[in-house]
C-alpha cells in the first residue's frame, strides 16, 4: 500500500502543498502572521490596488471561506494594527477594510 500511496498524484500534490506552506510560514514568521492572515491581507491589498474597498463578507466570498472565520481573522488583524475598519456608506451593518501603511510594504505586487 505504501508503494501505491507514493505514486498517487493526490498524495504528491498534498505533500507539495504542505512543503510550500511550511516554507511560506518561515517567510512570514518574523511578522507574526499566519498564512490565512496573510491571504486576507493580500486580498484586501489586491482590492485596494483596483480601487475596490472590501468587507469581510467580500473576502469570505473571494476566498471561498465561511464568514465567521474571516471575521475572526479580520478582528485579529485589526488588534495587531494591520487592518483598519472604515464605515461603509452603502451598508451601516458592515465595515470597509483598509491596510495600515506599514503592512502594505510586506505585500508583493503579484
Secondary structure, DSSP 8 states (H G I E B T S, - for coil): -HHHHHH-HHHHHHHHHHHHHHHHHHHHGGGT--HHHHHHHHHHHHHHHTT--B-HHHHHHHHT--HHHHHHHHHHHHHTTSEEEEE-TT-TTSEEEEE-HHHHTTS---
